């Protein structure tokens, strides 16, 4: 990693570690801030999760706590996941704690690996977006299935990516298993639109840009530019997670 990128990474870590109140502890946790991690672990304690206590809820914060911990402390998360797995559950969502189920589901996704099956039936990007919009938008299982099948398209344009984002965004995850070319201008375009694009697709585009010669410093610069203007850390959480750990990917 060149020195200028190291400087930018440290600046992002400092920006993420400035606060731990409310949901700001998520960014601090992902940055490896010990105080932030302590707050996150309090919300992920098994005794809080299984009772859906005020410390654990709401469930969407449980998911983001798990993701934040997976950025800076993946082995600690794996230990917690083993503990959560041993907690008795009935399988009835009306009875089982929602926070615990969210922690389990998210934790499992963090360690899920999808590999391409070269013998599987190939699929077409635009045909799939047109024919299976609901599955692409709502089914994580279907996205994993697409990720395991070869993509017919070998080059995707900015319009293809835009259509993917408009079709539910998660379809971008399928590209991490594919041998597909995306021009660097696509990443430059979305870096300039980082506020309006949203954290989820931006995180995916940051990940995909690692496979090209796109200058990753641009992502850091854009995030740091908008950081002082955000009022809700969830606006940048996933994209920040991807920059804080260049091995981290949005879970399957």
N, C-alpha and C positions, 0 to 999 in steps of 0.2 A: 504494500500500500504506500503510495507516494505521500510525501510530507503534507502537501496541501489538503489531501483527503483526510489524513489523520487529524489535522487541525479542525476541519469541518465536522468530523465525527465527534471530537471533544466538545465543540460548540453545541452540537445537537444534544449530547448527553447532559451538558450543563443546563440547557434550556428545558429539557425534560425533567430535571431534578430540582427545579426552583420551588415547586410546591408539592405537597402530598395531601392537601385537604380535598374533600369531595372526591371526584373521580380522577383528580390529577395524580393520585398515587399510581395509577396504571402506567403512565409515561415514565414516572420515576422508577418503577419496578423494572420496566423494560430496559431502562438505562443502567440498571445494576445498583441503584441507590438503595442502601441498606434500610433506611427508614421507610422508604416506599415499599420495599419487600416485606417488612414487618406488618405494615397495614394490609397488604395483599394477603399474606398468610393468615392473618386474623379472619379475613372474610372467607378463606378457603378451609378453615378448620372443620374437621368432620362433625364436631358437635354443633357448629353453627349451620352447616349445610343440611344435616339430616333433620333439623327442626325448622328450617326456613326462617331463621331468626332475623331480626332487624339489622344485624351486622352483615348477614350474608346477602339479603335481598337488595335490589331486584335481580332476577335471573340473568338479564343481559349484562349486568356488571360481573356476575360470576363468570360468564363466558370470557369477558375481556380480562379479568384477573388471571384466568388460566392461560390465555394467550400471552399476556405480559410476562408471566413467569416462564413460559416456554422460550421467550426471547433471551432472557438473562440467566435462568437457572433451570435448564431442561432436565437435568438429573434429579433435582429437587422435585420437580413436577412429576417425574416418573415415580418417585417414592410415594408422593401423595396419591397418585392414581392407583397404585397398588393398595393403599389403605382404603380408598373409596370403593374399590372393587370388592373388598371383603365385607362391606356394610350390608346387612340383610335388607332386601327389597322384595316387594310383593309383585312387581311388574304392573301394578295398577296405578296409572298416572294420577288418579283421584286420591290415592292413599300415600304413595311415595312422595318424598320431598322433591319439589321442583328444582331447588338449588342443587341438590346432590345429583339429580339426573343430568342437569346442565353441565355440571363439573365433569361428570363421567363421560358424557358424549363429547364434550370439547376436548378433554384430555386424550381420549382415544383417537380423535381426529388428528391431534398434534403428532401422533406417532404412527399414523397410517401412511403406508407407502403404496403407490400405484405404479405398476410397470407395464410397458407396452407389450402386447401380444402380437407379434408380427403375422400370426396366422389368423387373427380376428378379422371380421368384415370391415373394410375401410369405410370412412364416412366423409361427407362433404360439409364444410363449414356453413355456407349459406343455406344449403338444403336442410340441414339439421335445425338451424335457427328458425326456418320457416315452418318445418313440419312438426317439430317437438318443442314449441315455446314454453309450455307449462312444465314439462319435465326439466328443461334447462333452467328455468327460473326457480323451481321449488324442490327438485330432487337431487340431493347430494349423491345418492347412490348412482343415479343416471350419469352425473358428471364424472364420477369415478369410472363408470363403464366406458364412457367416451374417451377418457384418458388412457384406457388400456387398448383402444382400437386405433389402428393407423389412420392418420388424416390424409385424405387424397390431396388436399391443397399443399403445395410446397412453398408458396409465397402468399402472405396475407397483406393486404393494403390497409391504409388508414381507414377506409370505408368499411372494410371487413371488421376491423377492431371496434369501430364505432357501433356497428350493428351488434357485435357481441356484447358490448357494454349496455346497450339499450335493451338487450334480450335477457338481462339478469346478471351480467357481470361474471358469475361463477364459471361460465363457459371458458373464460380466459385461463382457468386452472388446467384445462385439458392440454394446453399448449406446452406445458412444462415437460411432457413426455414425448413431444413430437419434434421431428426434424423439419422445422418450418422457418422460413426467412421473413423477418419483419424489418423494414427499412428503419434506420436510425432516426429519420425525420419524423416518424410516428411518435417516438418517445419524446423528441424535442417538442412536438406539438402538444402532447398531454402534460409535459412538464410546465409549459407556459399556461396551461389551463388547470393547474393543480387544485385551485379552490373549487371550481365548478365541477371538476371531474369526480371528486369524492375520494375518500381514503381507501376503500376496497379496491376499485379498479386501478388506482394509482399504485397500490402495493403490488398488485399483479404485474403491472407494467414495469415497475422497478425491477422485480424479479426477472422478467423476460429480457429486460435490457442488459442484464449481466452476461447474456450469451452473445452479445454484440460488442462493438467497440465504442458504444455510446459512453460519453464522459459522465460517470456517475456523480461527479461533483455538482452537476447541474441540479440533480434531485435534491441534494443537501442544501444548495443555495436557495432553491425555491421554497423548501420547507421552512428554512430559517427566516426567509423573508416574510412568510405569512404567520409565523409563530406568535408574534406579539399581538396579532389581531384576533386570535381565536378565543372564544369564550367557553367552548366545550372541548375538552381534550379528545373526545371521541371523533371529532372532526378530522383529526390527523393521526389517530392512534395506529391504525394498521400500516399506513405508509411510513410512519416513524419507526415502527417495529422492524420493518424490512430494511431500513437504513442502519438501525442500531446494531443489527446482527446480519452480516451479508450471507449467512448460511440459513437464515430463517425464511420460511415460506408460509403463505397463508394456508392453513390446514385444509386437507381434503374434506 
